[in-house]
Amino acid sequence: MIATTLLAVSLALAPALAPMPQSGKAGQQQVKLASGSWWGSVGDRVEIAVKEQLATRTVTATVTKIDLDKGILTVETEVNGKKVARPMFLSSIVSIKTLGAAPAGSGAAGTPATGPAAGPGNAGAAAPAAGSQKPTGKTDKEGYPLDENGYRIAPKKGVFVLPWKGGVGQTARNEEMDQIAAEADKWGPGQIIVLDIDSPGGLVTEIFEISKSLGEIRKRHRVVAWVREAISAAACTSMHCDEIYFRTVGTLGASTMIAGANTVYGPQLDAFKEEIGAVIEQNGRPRMVFEAMVLAKAILTYTKDPVTGKVTWHDKITGEPGEVVLSDAKDNLVFKASNALDSGFSKGTADTEEELGKLLGLPEWYEVSDYGRKIAAAFQKLFEDCEKDVDYQIGRANIPAATPVEQAAKEIQIVEKLISWCKRCPPCAMGKGLDQERLEQQLKEMRKRLADMRRQQN
């Protein structure tokens, strides 16, 4: 089964360290949350309520790091019987309840104490948060200044953008997601990665690899989907992100599982719904929303409380119809920007980078690195070059050469070129129906045949 992410991270705003009142205990810090504050320290055993996309989840964990500059609380919790570290944005935390505190002045294993206490006689004093980005005077090989943890220091809070466009499994892949995450890692945990999604869908089988990649990336960073078009596997990809934002013309949904020209039903579909549905549900989005995208018969409606704005979802199977109809029995669910926002499925609508930046809580739109744009453009060009050249090579094969020997030599050149594309751009080659193993076998036979023809000439 795909490893799932227990905690979805949300808006990252760096809270300030407030003076501790005289009632505060030694070694504690005031941590500002989405609503209110929590007084605590590294090593505390806590119960944390985390606000996700459409739900609030509770987890029990141990605090291992408090980074007030970045607005991140890192905890250690248990996932599938293993202890793992989880960074959480403070603005996504609804509340923290201390279950037990570490001895005064102590830190978690391998983590130093947070500094001098702020109490009577030391009002307002506090040590810098662990992991704060203080220049060390050192730089990496590319000239970026480094902090005490070896992370690059960005001039200001910003984003990493990955244009995720085209067919899923073709030019929209998990490989580029892993690459942009590795780039963001250089600036430390808690970065904002924006997937600029414009995809009509593609290979549903790719969503399993995408799910794995995003599950790992979200342990370290905040991943945002910014949707122009996200259909089928691209819709599933968006729902694996921490937050979803639409453009005004945005559409998202219709996650039908298709093999060839046929819609898949039975055990294959059930497995897809169970595995991917479980991940989406743990991301804080109701499973019935996903299932209405997969099957048209799973009619989805909702009711919105006019006072609190709380949304209650209804489907044909488990409840009475809601007031707002999102889908019918004829078509799979596809969200538009308006109903996605009204139902709380999206967190906002933005048509420009500046508008999106405000929704993300940034004072201005700033891209820390253009690495994501570069790798996306490079692979898009490689894919397009592959398509054009494969068509050209196949066309060459239909133009006869002057002699049989010259024709055989030309066909060998063509097959060599096609094998090269299988290695350089597998998604394009597969889409063109090329099979590297079969081509390599053909190449051996063609070279032997050409050698025989030349011997006969001599």
Buried (B, 14 or more C-beta within 10 A) or exposed (E): EBBBBBBBBBBBBBBEBBBBEEEBEEBBBBBBBBEEBBBBBBBBBBEBBBBBBBBEBEBEBBBBBBBBBBBBBBBBBEBEEEEBBBBBBBBBBBBBEBEEBBEEBBBBEEBEBBBEBBBEEEEEEBBBBBBBBEEEEEEEEEEBBBBBEEBBBBEEBBBBBBBBBBBBBBBBBBEBBBBBBEBBBBBBBBBBBBBBBBBBBBBBEBBBBBBBBBBBBBBBBBBBBBBBBBBBBBBBBBBBBBBBBBBEEBBBBBBBBBEEEEEBEEEEBEEBBEBBBBBBBBBBBBBBBBBBBBBBBBBBBBBBEEEEEEBEBBBBEEEEBBEBEBBBEEEBBBBBBEBBBBBBBBBBBBBEBEBBBBBBBBEEBBBBBEBBBEBBEEBBEBBBBBBEBBEEBEEBBEEEEEEEBEBBBBBBEBBBBBBBBBEEBEBBBBBBEBEBEEBEEBBEEBBEEBEEBEEEEE
